Amino acid sequence: MGEEGISGGHPNENDLHRYVLGHLSPTQVEVLEGHVFQCPAGKDRLATIIMLVTQIDRVAAARGGADRRKEPRFRTSETDFCGRLRP
């Protein structure tokens, strides 16, 4: 888990975020769930993080990639492009 992890008590925020995003190993999931599902404070913190991640996903979906570039930043197909980066 994180630097402090859940061995000394509650999981840290990073571990909860990684759990919500599915970025923990099966062993880490088992340890985290073993604590969080028995701890009212842990359940509340996890619910808050799930709500925030859901809201971020909704905002990103509503934007529809509006902040993405229409053209590449650099045209890498030009032969002198690499020469300008590495003279």
ABEGO torsion letter per residue (X at the ends): XBAAEAAAEBBBAAAAAAAAAGABBAAAAAAAAAAAAABAAAAAAAAAAAAAAAAAAAAAAAAGGAABBABBABBAABAAAAAAABX
